[in-house]
Amino acid sequence: MRENIPITTPTAGPDSHKLRWPDRLGLAIAGAVGMLALFTGLMMMISLSSAYRTADIFYQQPVASFAAWLSALPAPVDVAGPSDSQARAIADRLLLLPVSPRRAILSAMMDDAFWSDLARSEAGYRRLIAVSSEALDDAMLRAPLSGAMWLAAAKLRTLQHGFDATAETYLRRSYVLAPREAGVAADRLAFTASIRPLLRGDFDADFARDNRIVCQTARGRHRALSRNFALPDCDRV
């Protein structure tokens, strides 16, 4: 008769399932690297989200965003004239913009209320106009084909020095570069209507053309301008 021999399973020793200290160190390092990668990824997502949110706000409200940025520029201390570095910063910002947001900002610069709302004092108003005028001069040297920019430069030059020969040159270039652009024509009509007695007779044809364009594309604005300035009636042009 066969003897029943109990089958036994070898059991591990008391320390065989415990990780040795090099293994523990490796796991700890791997866990730390994983946590660091996760933290870095989260921070990058937060940063990108913040950047895109700012960009979205800027592209949706370019004038308000530019005005806030412009008003936050530090005022030069004990300097009567504009700051070259500030003018360069404004010019760079304008030139980096796509056409549509830049055009909206240049149009806002044609409005006296834009500047009066930004300035807290007469000195602040003069400083903003001076530094922005210098910025447009700089920007036009690098992007000389923008009729809207030449027009805004003519406006700011006039606010500083009156409608002098330089402002007249800027205005003439806006006619050459943007003769029939509806938005520019509307801003230009508002500007030229305000200085009509100062314009030479050879501006009459350009003035009449802008008036026709505004009548065709923005009758509401033409009616608003007609309340303050003598403009040819749209029904007669």
Secondary structure, DSSP 4 states (H G I P E B T S, - for coil): -PPP-----PPPPTTTTSPPHHHHHHHHHHHHHHHHHHHHHHHHHHHHHHHHHHHHHHHHSHHHHHHHHHHTSPPPTT-SS--HHHHHHHHHHHHHS-HHHHHHHHHHHT-HHHHHHH-SSHHHHHHHHHHHHHHHHHHHHH-TT-HHHHHHHHHHHHHHH-S-HHHHHHHHHHHHH-SS-HHHHHHHHHHHHHTGGGS-GGGHHHHHHHHHHHHHH-HHHHHHHHTTS----GGG-
